[in-house]
Amino acid sequence: MAGDNSYKPGEIVKISGVYSVVHDDAKHTFEVTCVEGEHFLPTRSGKGAHFELKYAATHSHKHGELQSTEARS
């Protein structure tokens, strides 16, 4: 069931991570990676799907232990 960690297609991703795409019938669930600042994409079926955060993850470009290519120049 959709809760506080549930998002609709078109909303902006606030937390990078792995999300379950859940259809209303709950029969067609699969996982995708979504990146902070991008939009949750619509599904082919169009109706009744939402995204649920399973595992949050920091995008590699924002992680303090990793250097971006700009920092190496």
Biopython code that builds the backbone (N, CA, C, O; Angstrom):
import numpy as np
from Bio.PDB.StructureBuilder import StructureBuilder

atoms = [
    (1, "MET", "N", (0.843, -1.188, 0.000)),
    (1, "MET", "CA", (0.000, 0.000, 0.000)),
    (1, "MET", "C", (0.877, 1.236, 0.000)),
    (1, "MET", "O", (1.951, 1.240, 0.600)),
    (2, "ALA", "N", (0.430, 2.269, -0.660)),
    (2, "ALA", "CA", (1.184, 3.519, -0.764)),
    (2, "ALA", "C", (1.209, 4.234, 0.582)),
    (2, "ALA", "O", (0.211, 4.278, 1.301)),
    (3, "GLY", "N", (2.375, 4.792, 0.905)),
    (3, "GLY", "CA", (2.514, 5.498, 2.171)),
    (3, "GLY", "C", (3.350, 6.748, 1.981)),
    (3, "GLY", "O", (3.345, 7.354, 0.910)),
    (4, "ASP", "N", (4.075, 7.132, 3.034)),
    (4, "ASP", "CA", (4.911, 8.326, 2.989)),
    (4, "ASP", "C", (6.075, 8.192, 2.020)),
    (4, "ASP", "O", (6.637, 9.199, 1.590)),
    (5, "ASN", "N", (6.444, 6.964, 1.671)),
    (5, "ASN", "CA", (7.546, 6.757, 0.742)),
    (5, "ASN", "C", (7.026, 6.402, -0.646)),
    (5, "ASN", "O", (7.700, 5.702, -1.402)),
    (6, "SER", "N", (5.846, 6.875, -0.982)),
    (6, "SER", "CA", (5.203, 6.586, -2.258)),
    (6, "SER", "C", (5.131, 7.850, -3.105)),
    (6, "SER", "O", (4.758, 8.920, -2.624)),
    (7, "TYR", "N", (5.499, 7.704, -4.386)),
    (7, "TYR", "CA", (5.555, 8.856, -5.289)),
    (7, "TYR", "C", (4.882, 8.518, -6.607)),
    (7, "TYR", "O", (4.897, 7.371, -7.052)),
    (8, "LYS", "N", (4.292, 9.529, -7.225)),
    (8, "LYS", "CA", (3.582, 9.354, -8.494)),
    (8, "LYS", "C", (4.472, 9.727, -9.669)),
    (8, "LYS", "O", (5.386, 10.538, -9.525)),
    (9, "PRO", "N", (4.209, 9.132, -10.846)),
    (9, "PRO", "CA", (4.928, 9.546, -12.052)),
    (9, "PRO", "C", (4.780, 11.054, -12.258)),
    (9, "PRO", "O", (3.702, 11.617, -12.068)),
    (10, "GLY", "N", (5.880, 11.691, -12.648)),
    (10, "GLY", "CA", (5.880, 13.128, -12.881)),
    (10, "GLY", "C", (6.425, 13.927, -11.710)),
    (10, "GLY", "O", (6.887, 15.054, -11.889)),
    (11, "GLU", "N", (6.375, 13.354, -10.506)),
    (11, "GLU", "CA", (6.945, 14.045, -9.346)),
    (11, "GLU", "C", (8.465, 14.044, -9.455)),
    (11, "GLU", "O", (9.051, 13.199, -10.131)),
    (12, "ILE", "N", (9.089, 14.997, -8.784)),
    (12, "ILE", "CA", (10.545, 15.090, -8.787)),
    (12, "ILE", "C", (11.110, 14.152, -7.725)),
    (12, "ILE", "O", (10.618, 14.103, -6.597)),
    (13, "VAL", "N", (12.145, 13.413, -8.100)),
    (13, "VAL", "CA", (12.815, 12.494, -7.183)),
    (13, "VAL", "C", (13.582, 13.328, -6.153)),
    (13, "VAL", "O", (14.422, 14.149, -6.523)),
    (14, "LYS", "N", (13.302, 13.123, -4.884)),
    (14, "LYS", "CA", (13.974, 13.857, -3.814)),
    (14, "LYS", "C", (15.129, 13.073, -3.214)),
    (14, "LYS", "O", (16.052, 13.657, -2.645)),
    (15, "ILE", "N", (15.082, 11.749, -3.338)),
    (15, "ILE", "CA", (16.115, 10.886, -2.776)),
    (15, "ILE", "C", (16.533, 9.870, -3.831)),
    (15, "ILE", "O", (15.704, 9.098, -4.313)),
    (16, "SER", "N", (17.816, 9.868, -4.193)),
    (16, "SER", "CA", (18.322, 8.859, -5.129)),
    (16, "SER", "C", (18.256, 7.492, -4.475)),
    (16, "SER", "O", (18.468, 7.355, -3.270)),
    (17, "GLY", "N", (17.959, 6.478, -5.284)),
    (17, "GLY", "CA", (17.946, 5.129, -4.750)),
    (17, "GLY", "C", (17.213, 4.160, -5.641)),
    (17, "GLY", "O", (16.893, 4.454, -6.793)),
    (18, "VAL", "N", (16.955, 2.995, -5.080)),
    (18, "VAL", "CA", (16.222, 1.942, -5.772)),
    (18, "VAL", "C", (14.765, 2.030, -5.342)),
    (18, "VAL", "O", (14.455, 2.058, -4.151)),
    (19, "TYR", "N", (13.884, 2.074, -6.324)),
    (19, "TYR", "CA", (12.441, 2.179, -6.088)),
    (19, "TYR", "C", (11.719, 0.984, -6.691)),
    (19, "TYR", "O", (12.107, 0.479, -7.744)),
    (20, "SER", "N", (10.679, 0.542, -6.025)),
    (20, "SER", "CA", (9.773, -0.451, -6.596)),
    (20, "SER", "C", (8.697, 0.310, -7.348)),
    (20, "SER", "O", (8.140, 1.284, -6.840)),
    (21, "VAL", "N", (8.410, -0.135, -8.551)),
    (21, "VAL", "CA", (7.286, 0.401, -9.313)),
    (21, "VAL", "C", (6.137, -0.568, -9.076)),
    (21, "VAL", "O", (6.208, -1.739, -9.448)),
    (22, "VAL", "N", (5.080, -0.065, -8.452)),
    (22, "VAL", "CA", (3.969, -0.907, -8.028)),
    (22, "VAL", "C", (2.706, -0.480, -8.759)),
    (22, "VAL", "O", (2.315, 0.686, -8.711)),
    (23, "HIS", "N", (2.074, -1.425, -9.431)),
    (23, "HIS", "CA", (0.794, -1.163, -10.079)),
    (23, "HIS", "C", (-0.326, -1.451, -9.079)),
    (23, "HIS", "O", (-0.123, -2.192, -8.116)),
    (24, "ASP", "N", (-1.479, -0.883, -9.297)),
    (24, "ASP", "CA", (-2.600, -1.061, -8.374)),
    (24, "ASP", "C", (-2.917, -2.534, -8.118)),
    (24, "ASP", "O", (-3.291, -2.905, -7.005)),
    (25, "ASP", "N", (-2.768, -3.368, -9.142)),
    (25, "ASP", "CA", (-3.072, -4.787, -8.959)),
    (25, "ASP", "C", (-1.939, -5.520, -8.235)),
    (25, "ASP", "O", (-2.094, -6.682, -7.862)),
    (26, "ALA", "N", (-0.803, -4.847, -8.036)),
    (26, "ALA", "CA", (0.377, -5.378, -7.334)),
    (26, "ALA", "C", (0.960, -6.624, -7.993)),
    (26, "ALA", "O", (1.832, -7.271, -7.412)),
    (27, "LYS", "N", (0.503, -6.970, -9.180)),
    (27, "LYS", "CA", (1.024, -8.143, -9.881)),
    (27, "LYS", "C", (2.275, -7.812, -10.683)),
    (27, "LYS", "O", (3.123, -8.679, -10.891)),
    (28, "HIS", "N", (2.397, -6.593, -11.127)),
    (28, "HIS", "CA", (3.507, -6.194, -11.987)),
    (28, "HIS", "C", (4.409, -5.209, -11.253)),
    (28, "HIS", "O", (4.392, -4.009, -11.530)),
    (29, "THR", "N", (5.188, -5.723, -10.325)),
    (29, "THR", "CA", (6.107, -4.897, -9.555)),
    (29, "THR", "C", (7.526, -5.173, -10.036)),
    (29, "THR", "O", (7.900, -6.324, -10.258)),
    (30, "PHE", "N", (8.309, -4.116, -10.196)),
    (30, "PHE", "CA", (9.707, -4.263, -10.581)),
    (30, "PHE", "C", (10.491, -3.124, -9.972)),
    (30, "PHE", "O", (9.912, -2.155, -9.481)),
    (31, "GLU", "N", (11.817, -3.236, -10.001)),
    (31, "GLU", "CA", (12.664, -2.227, -9.373)),
    (31, "GLU", "C", (13.406, -1.405, -10.421)),
    (31, "GLU", "O", (13.787, -1.903, -11.480)),
    (32, "VAL", "N", (13.602, -0.113, -10.087)),
    (32, "VAL", "CA", (14.348, 0.806, -10.951)),
    (32, "VAL", "C", (15.209, 1.714, -10.071)),
    (32, "VAL", "O", (14.952, 1.868, -8.877)),
    (33, "THR", "N", (16.225, 2.304, -10.676)),
    (33, "THR", "CA", (17.050, 3.292, -9.988)),
    (33, "THR", "C", (16.588, 4.673, -10.418)),
    (33, "THR", "O", (16.452, 4.934, -11.614)),
    (34, "CYS", "N", (16.347, 5.558, -9.465)),
    (34, "CYS", "CA", (15.929, 6.925, -9.750)),
    (34, "CYS", "C", (16.933, 7.878, -9.103)),
    (34, "CYS", "O", (17.436, 7.620, -8.009)),
    (35, "VAL", "N", (17.217, 8.987, -9.796)),
    (35, "VAL", "CA", (18.238, 9.930, -9.354)),
    (35, "VAL", "C", (17.595, 11.236, -8.908)),
    (35, "VAL", "O", (16.709, 11.774, -9.573)),
    (36, "GLU", "N", (18.064, 11.731, -7.766)),
    (36, "GLU", "CA", (17.581, 12.990, -7.205)),
    (36, "GLU", "C", (17.588, 14.094, -8.258)),
    (36, "GLU", "O", (18.562, 14.262, -8.991)),
    (37, "GLY", "N", (16.489, 14.843, -8.321)),
    (37, "GLY", "CA", (16.375, 15.963, -9.252)),
    (37, "GLY", "C", (15.706, 15.611, -10.565)),
    (37, "GLY", "O", (15.225, 16.500, -11.268)),
    (38, "GLU", "N", (15.664, 14.324, -10.912)),
    (38, "GLU", "CA", (14.966, 13.893, -12.122)),
    (38, "GLU", "C", (13.504, 13.641, -11.785)),
    (38, "GLU", "O", (13.116, 13.676, -10.617)),
    (39, "HIS", "N", (12.694, 13.386, -12.807)),
    (39, "HIS", "CA", (11.276, 13.085, -12.591)),
    (39, "HIS", "C", (11.054, 11.579, -12.595)),
    (39, "HIS", "O", (11.734, 10.842, -13.310)),
    (40, "PHE", "N", (10.089, 11.126, -11.786)),
    (40, "PHE", "CA", (9.643, 9.745, -11.896)),
    (40, "PHE", "C", (8.935, 9.613, -13.237)),
    (40, "PHE", "O", (8.055, 10.410, -13.563)),
    (41, "LEU", "N", (9.317, 8.614, -14.007)),
    (41, "LEU", "CA", (8.768, 8.453, -15.351)),
    (41, "LEU", "C", (7.390, 7.797, -15.328)),
    (41, "LEU", "O", (7.072, 7.036, -14.414)),
    (42, "PRO", "N", (6.573, 8.097, -16.341)),
    (42, "PRO", "CA", (5.278, 7.409, -16.440)),
    (42, "PRO", "C", (5.500, 5.957, -16.866)),
    (42, "PRO", "O", (6.521, 5.623, -17.467)),
    (43, "THR", "N", (4.546, 5.117, -16.551)),
    (43, "THR", "CA", (4.621, 3.718, -16.965)),
    (43, "THR", "C", (3.869, 3.538, -18.279)),
    (43, "THR", "O", (3.054, 4.378, -18.659)),
    (44, "ARG", "N", (4.145, 2.452, -18.957)),
    (44, "ARG", "CA", (3.461, 2.184, -20.236)),
    (44, "ARG", "C", (1.969, 1.979, -20.048)),
    (44, "ARG", "O", (1.173, 2.347, -20.912)),
    (45, "SER", "N", (1.587, 1.390, -18.915)),
    (45, "SER", "CA", (0.160, 1.164, -18.680)),
    (45, "SER", "C", (-0.557, 2.473, -18.400)),
    (45, "SER", "O", (-1.759, 2.600, -18.633)),
    (46, "GLY", "N", (0.212, 3.466, -17.886)),
    (46, "GLY", "CA", (-0.345, 4.797, -17.700)),
    (46, "GLY", "C", (-1.089, 5.066, -16.415)),
    (46, "GLY", "O", (-0.997, 6.171, -15.882)),
    (47, "LYS", "N", (-1.824, 4.102, -15.895)),
    (47, "LYS", "CA", (-2.661, 4.370, -14.725)),
    (47, "LYS", "C", (-2.286, 3.491, -13.547)),
    (47, "LYS", "O", (-1.847, 2.352, -13.704)),
    (48, "GLY", "N", (-2.471, 4.051, -12.373)),
    (48, "GLY", "CA", (-2.408, 3.265, -11.161)),
    (48, "GLY", "C", (-1.043, 2.845, -10.666)),
    (48, "GLY", "O", (-0.964, 2.042, -9.735)),
    (49, "ALA", "N", (0.022, 3.339, -11.232)),
    (49, "ALA", "CA", (1.346, 2.952, -10.747)),
    (49, "ALA", "C", (1.901, 4.032, -9.830)),
    (49, "ALA", "O", (1.610, 5.218, -9.990)),
    (50, "HIS", "N", (2.702, 3.600, -8.873)),
    (50, "HIS", "CA", (3.417, 4.536, -8.023)),
    (50, "HIS", "C", (4.792, 3.943, -7.714)),
    (50, "HIS", "O", (5.037, 2.758, -7.937)),
    (51, "PHE", "N", (5.671, 4.782, -7.203)),
    (51, "PHE", "CA", (7.037, 4.393, -6.878)),
    (51, "PHE", "C", (7.188, 4.367, -5.362)),
    (51, "PHE", "O", (6.732, 5.280, -4.673)),
    (52, "GLU", "N", (7.827, 3.323, -4.843)),
    (52, "GLU", "CA", (8.088, 3.205, -3.410)),
    (52, "GLU", "C", (9.581, 3.044, -3.191)),
    (52, "GLU", "O", (10.204, 2.156, -3.773)),
    (53, "LEU", "N", (10.159, 3.898, -2.356)),
    (53, "LEU", "CA", (11.582, 3.834, -2.065)),
    (53, "LEU", "C", (11.908, 2.558, -1.301)),
    (53, "LEU", "O", (11.317, 2.282, -0.256)),
    (54, "LYS", "N", (12.857, 1.776, -1.831)),
    (54, "LYS", "CA", (13.319, 0.564, -1.144)),
    (54, "LYS", "C", (14.644, 0.814, -0.448)),
    (54, "LYS", "O", (14.799, 0.514, 0.736)),
    (55, "TYR", "N", (15.615, 1.373, -1.197)),
    (55, "TYR", "CA", (16.953, 1.610, -0.671)),
    (55, "TYR", "C", (17.436, 2.974, -1.131)),
    (55, "TYR", "O", (17.597, 3.204, -2.329)),
    (56, "ALA", "N", (17.666, 3.872, -0.198)),
    (56, "ALA", "CA", (18.224, 5.179, -0.539)),
    (56, "ALA", "C", (19.718, 5.016, -0.804)),
    (56, "ALA", "O", (20.377, 4.170, -0.199)),
    (57, "ALA", "N", (20.242, 5.834, -1.713)),
    (57, "ALA", "CA", (21.669, 5.794, -2.026)),
    (57, "ALA", "C", (22.106, 7.176, -2.480)),
    (57, "ALA", "O", (21.389, 7.850, -3.218)),
    (58, "THR", "N", (23.280, 7.594, -2.039)),
    (58, "THR", "CA", (23.824, 8.872, -2.466)),
    (58, "THR", "C", (24.350, 8.738, -3.879)),
    (58, "THR", "O", (25.062, 7.784, -4.192)),
    (59, "HIS", "N", (24.004, 9.688, -4.736)),
    (59, "HIS", "CA", (24.516, 9.678, -6.104)),
    (59, "HIS", "C", (26.030, 9.826, -6.041)),
    (59, "HIS", "O", (26.534, 10.621, -5.248)),
    (60, "SER", "N", (26.757, 9.090, -6.850)),
    (60, "SER", "CA", (28.221, 9.073, -6.773)),
    (60, "SER", "C", (28.845, 10.457, -6.907)),
    (60, "SER", "O", (29.875, 10.728, -6.290)),
    (61, "HIS", "N", (28.244, 11.330, -7.695)),
    (61, "HIS", "CA", (28.790, 12.671, -7.878)),
    (61, "HIS", "C", (28.656, 13.549, -6.636)),
    (61, "HIS", "O", (29.311, 14.586, -6.530)),
    (62, "LYS", "N", (27.806, 13.131, -5.698)),
    (62, "LYS", "CA", (27.578, 13.924, -4.493)),
    (62, "LYS", "C", (28.203, 13.312, -3.244)),
    (62, "LYS", "O", (28.144, 13.902, -2.165)),
    (63, "HIS", "N", (28.796, 12.139, -3.386)),
    (63, "HIS", "CA", (29.364, 11.463, -2.217)),
    (63, "HIS", "C", (30.704, 12.086, -1.847)),
    (63, "HIS", "O", (31.552, 12.302, -2.714)),
    (64, "GLY", "N", (30.898, 12.375, -0.563)),
    (64, "GLY", "CA", (32.103, 13.038, -0.075)),
    (64, "GLY", "C", (33.381, 12.237, -0.233)),
    (64, "GLY", "O", (34.465, 12.819, -0.275)),
    (65, "GLU", "N", (33.287, 10.926, -0.320)),
    (65, "GLU", "CA", (34.473, 10.079, -0.462)),
    (65, "GLU", "C", (34.901, 9.890, -1.914)),
    (65, "GLU", "O", (35.940, 9.286, -2.179)),
    (66, "LEU", "N", (34.122, 10.394, -2.841)),
    (66, "LEU", "CA", (34.440, 10.247, -4.263)),
    (66, "LEU", "C", (34.714, 11.601, -4.873)),
    (66, "LEU", "O", (34.111, 12.602, -4.484)),
    (67, "GLN", "N", (35.619, 11.634, -5.825)),
    (67, "GLN", "CA", (35.970, 12.871, -6.518)),
    (67, "GLN", "C", (35.261, 12.938, -7.854)),
    (67, "GLN", "O", (35.239, 11.958, -8.599)),
    (68, "SER", "N", (34.683, 14.081, -8.159)),
    (68, "SER", "CA", (34.090, 14.260, -9.475)),
    (68, "SER", "C", (35.211, 14.546, -10.476)),
    (68, "SER", "O", (36.326, 14.874, -10.070)),
    (69, "THR", "N", (34.935, 14.429, -11.761)),
    (69, "THR", "CA", (35.948, 14.660, -12.789)),
    (69, "THR", "C", (36.418, 16.115, -12.774)),
    (69, "THR", "O", (37.570, 16.391, -13.112)),
    (70, "GLU", "N", (35.541, 17.056, -12.385)),
    (70, "GLU", "CA", (35.934, 18.462, -12.318)),
    (70, "GLU", "C", (37.002, 18.692, -11.247)),
    (70, "GLU", "O", (37.899, 19.518, -11.414)),
    (71, "ALA", "N", (36.888, 17.943, -10.139)),
    (71, "ALA", "CA", (37.835, 18.125, -9.031)),
    (71, "ALA", "C", (39.218, 17.586, -9.370)),
    (71, "ALA", "O", (40.203, 18.008, -8.764)),
    (72, "ARG", "N", (39.317, 16.663, -10.326)),
    (72, "ARG", "CA", (40.599, 16.060, -10.692)),
    (72, "ARG", "C", (41.380, 16.911, -11.670)),
    (72, "ARG", "O", (42.584, 16.711, -11.828)),
    (73, "SER", "N", (40.746, 17.832, -12.314)),
    (73, "SER", "CA", (41.412, 18.628, -13.357)),
    (73, "SER", "C", (42.404, 19.601, -12.774)),
    (73, "SER", "O", (43.048, 20.344, -13.514)),
]
sb = StructureBuilder()
sb.init_structure("model")
sb.init_model(0)
sb.init_chain("A")
sb.init_seg("    ")
for serial, (resi, resn, name, xyz) in enumerate(atoms, 1):
    if name == "N":
        sb.init_residue(resn, " ", resi, " ")
    sb.init_atom(name, np.array(xyz, "f"), 0.0, 1.0, " ", f" {name:<3s}", serial, name[0])
structure = sb.get_structure()
